[in-house]
Amino acid sequence: MELPADAYFVDEDKNAIETACGIAEELASIFMEEETKDFGKIKIEIVERYPFENGFVVDCLEIY
């Protein structure tokens, strides 16, 4: 997907990319349709947390 730079954040310390819930869901659906082994090490989660730096995680749902 071609996303503007302000639509996601790369956290190299956590080896993670943070983005909006809708974008994560769209990526998960694309990966499920492709069904290739190239995506085997990717995990997509929707994480709900308090809205401050290093906020407490309230819920986490793995969608891919």
C-alpha positions in Angstrom: 0.0 0.0 0.0 1.2 3.5 -0.7 0.6 5.4 2.5 1.6 9.0 3.3 4.4 9.2 5.8 2.1 10.7 8.5 -0.3 7.6 8.3 2.1 5.3 10.1 5.0 5.2 12.6 7.9 2.8 12.5 9.1 1.8 16.0 12.5 0.2 15.4 12.9 -0.6 19.1 9.7 -2.7 19.1 10.2 -3.9 15.5 6.7 -2.7 14.8 4.7 -0.4 12.6 1.9 1.6 14.2 -1.0 2.8 12.1 -4.8 3.4 12.2 -7.1 0.5 12.9 -8.7 0.6 9.4 -5.3 0.4 7.7 -4.3 -2.6 9.8 -7.6 -4.3 8.9 -7.1 -3.6 5.2 -3.6 -5.0 5.3 -4.8 -8.1 7.1 -7.4 -8.7 4.5 -4.9 -8.3 1.7 -2.5 -10.8 3.4 -5.3 -13.3 3.9 -6.2 -13.1 0.2 -2.6 -13.5 -1.0 -2.0 -16.6 1.2 1.7 -16.6 0.5 4.4 -17.8 2.9 6.2 -14.5 2.5 3.8 -13.0 5.1 4.4 -15.8 7.7 6.5 -13.8 10.1 4.1 -10.8 10.1 1.6 -10.4 12.9 -1.1 -7.7 12.8 -2.8 -6.7 16.0 -5.3 -4.0 17.0 -4.1 -2.6 20.3 -6.2 -0.4 22.5 -4.2 1.7 24.9 -4.3 4.9 26.9 -3.5 7.9 24.6 -0.2 9.0 26.0 3.4 8.0 25.4 3.9 4.3 26.4 0.2 4.2 27.4 -1.1 1.2 29.4 -2.5 -1.5 27.0 -6.2 -2.1 27.6 -6.9 -4.7 25.0 -5.0 -6.5 22.2 -6.7 -8.5 19.3 -4.6 -10.4 16.8 -6.2 -10.1 13.4 -3.5 -11.7 11.2 
